[in-house]
């Protein structure tokens, strides 16, 4: 069995990137985001929180290229993010006609390539699944096991940038805690933007935390407790920070705008159209 972390480390240097909206962004005639700049440092985890409808997933989709806002995304190495992103969504989105191992190698299948089965098997072991688990169909797996497969699929893409949209919210609290520890280890060294509604998750995993505040919303940085992620959930400073962050989020709910429907037309302040991404496809763990 490979040493922990050996099969999950990206060979490509992880870039930092920014999403810049100098005039804000409106969708469906409603202002979603104010003029802002979201900076995501290289090789670090940045967590983004905010009330529902505040624009968290919109910023994530802009970064992923799923919502086209020309010129909004820049990188610190000057190269496009396209081709360097893996996406992990809230739902595992495992295809039901392939076993767990087949789901991990599904990206290569979609691209018409030859999958590295040995690496996929090693990744399944890294996320705590056995060879027998790899032969099981998704319907035979528990929710936590399915999320482990989705994480292995994300790592299989071996991209230096990982975008995560509430990746562990569909599982119970103890499983979420274990998956957070696992993700912190296996995603170390990559540039990660994590959207979450869970203050504790953000405080445990992130090197930097931003909260979308105001109307229209803009990202505001909040303090992060000392220590290296994943921070222990029992830490007193972390629990104090969780309470403060919960209060801050609760204060913003009263001013929360309705969740907009992503349109296929140009919005005010920035041209915005939703575009499909063949490689990412909106699926958990697929690269773009």
N, C-alpha and C positions, 0 to 999 in steps of 0.2 A: 504493500500500500504506500502511495506517495506520501511524503512528509506534508504535514498540514500547511496549506497555502501554496504549495509548489505548482499545482495545476491551475490555480485560480488567478495568478498574477499576470496582469496585462504586460505584454512585451513593448507596447507603445507608450511613450511618455504621456502622462495625463495632463491635458491643457486646462487652464482656467478659462472661463468665459463670462460674458456679460450679456444681459438682455437690456437694451436701452430703448426707452420710449419717450423721446423728448417732448412729444405732444400728448402723451397718454394714449389710451385706446378705448374706442367705443364699439360696441357690438349691438346690433338691433336697435340703434338709436339711443342706447343707454351707455353712459360713461362707466366703464368697468375698472379701468386703472388710470390713475393720475400720472402726470409726467414723472418718470422715475428711472432708476438704473439699478438693476439687480446684478450684483457681482458674485460669482461663484469661484472661489479660489481653487487653484490646481491642487490635486491630491488631498483634498479635504472634503468633509461632509458638511453641506449647508442645508439646514432645515428651514422650510417655509410653512408658516402657520397663518391662520386667519379664519374668520367666520365663513360659513358656506356662502358661495356667491361672491366672495371678495376678489377673486381673480387668481387663486393659487394654480388651479389646473390650466388656466389660460396661459400663465407665464411658462408653465411646464411644456405646454403644447407649442408655444412659440420657440422655445429652446430646441424641441425635438423636430421642428420643421413641419409639424402637423397643422399649424395655423400660420399661414404665410404673411409675415409682416416684413417687407423688404428692408434690409439694412439693420434690423433690430438686434441681431446676434453677432457679437464679435468675440474673437478668441485672443489669448495672450501670445499665441505663436503665429497668428495671422492666417492660419489654415481654416477652412470651413469645418463645422462640426459634423456635417453629413459624412456618414461612413464610420464615425467614431463613437456612436451612441448605442447603448443598450437600454431598453425600457422595461420596467417591471411595474405592472398595474395592480390595482386593488384586487381584482379577480385573477385567479391563476390562469384562466383561459387555456387550459390543457385541451388538446384536441382529443375527442373521446375514442377515435378509432386507432390511436397509437398508444403503445404502452409507455411507461414512465421514461424508459431509455429512449424510445422513439420521439417522445416530446422534447427531450433535451437536445436531440440532434435535428429537430425539425427545421431550424433555420438553414442548415446546410442543404436539407432536402428541398426547401423552397427556392434556394439559389441554384439548384441543379449541381451541387458539389458533392464530394464524397465525404461523409461524416467521419470524424475521428472518434470511433466507438470506444477505444481504450481510454481516451481523455474523458468522454462522457461518463463512462463507468466510474472513473476515478473521482469525478465531480460528485456523482451520486453518493459515493462513499464519504466524501468530504462533508456533505450536508446531512450525513447520518442515515443514509438509506442503504440497504443491502442489495446484493445481486438479485435476490428473489423479488425485492420491492421493484427493481427496475423492470421486471417482466410483468408487473401488474398493470391493468388498465386503470385509467383515472377513477372510474366508478368504484374500484376496489380500495382506493386510498382514502385515508382520513383527510380532513381539511388541512391539518398541519403538514402532513406528508405531501399533499398537493402543492402547498406553498414552498416546501423544500425543493420539489421538482422544478417549480417556476424559478427559484433562486439559482438552481444548477443550470437551467436553460439560459438565464441572464449571464452567468459566468462563462458558459460555453461560447457565447459570442465574443468573449475576450476583448471587449471595447474599453477604452480608457475613461469614458464618460458614462455614468449610469444615472438615468432619470427614474425616480421611484414615486409613484402616485398612490399613497396610502397602502403600501404593499402588504402589511400585516394586519389590517383592520378587520379582515373577515374571519380571523381565528380567535380562539379564547385567550384570555389574558396570560395564563402560564405558557401556552404555546408561543404567543407573541413575544414574551420575554426571552424565550430560548432562541427564537428566530432573530431577534435583535442582536443577541450575542454572536450568533453565527454570521450574520451580515456584517457586523463590525469587523470581524476577523477576516472574512473572505473578500471584502471590498476595500480593505486597507490599501492605500496608495492610489486609488482611483478618485476621480473628481465626481462627487455625488451631489445631486440636488434631490432632496427628499421632501415631498409634500405630505403633510400629516395633520390630522386633527388632534393628535395625542401629545399634550405638552411633555409628559414623561418620556415618551419615545424620542422626541426632539432633544430633550435634555440629556438623555442617556447616550445618544448616537452622534450628535452634531458637534462640530468644531465651531460652528457659527449658526446663530438662529436669527431669522428675520420674521417679523409679524406684519401682515398686511393690515394697515390701519387707515381710518378716514374714509371719506366718500367724495370722490372716487379714491380707491385705496392706493397706498404707496407702501413699499416695504420699509420697515423701521427695525434696526438692529436692537436686540436685547441682550443682556449679559448672559454668559454661559458659565456654569460652575467650573471650578478648577478640576483638573484630572483628565486622564486620557480615556476616550470612549472605548468600550462601553462602560459608562459610569455605573457604579452599584446603585440599585434602586433604593437601598436602605440608607444611603448617605444623607445626613441631615441637611447639608447645604443644597443638595439636589431637591429634596422634598420642600424646602423653603422656596426654592426657585420655581418649583412646580405650582405651588399655591399662588405665587405672584403672577405667573404666566396665565394661570386659569382666570384670575381676576381681570387681567388685562384683556384677555379674549372675551370674557363676559361683558365687559364694558363696551366692546365694539359691536355686539350682536344687535343692540337697539337700532344702530344706524346702518345695519346690513341691508344691501339692495337685493332685490329678487335675482335668482340665478338666471343669467341670460342664456338663450339658445344660440349655439355657435352658428352663424349664418354663412352663406356663400356669396357675399357681396362685400363691397368696400365699405368700411366703417369710417366714422369721423376721426380725425386726428392721426390715423394711420390706415393704410390700405390693409384690409384683413380679409383673407379668404381661406377657407378650410381646404386643405389638399391632402389626398391620400398618400401614404408612404408605403410603397410595395414591400420594402424590407422590414419596416416596423409594423405596419398594419394595425397599430393600436394594441398589439398583443403583448402580454407580459413576457419579458425576457427576449424579445426579438430585437435584433440590431438594426440600425439605420445608418 
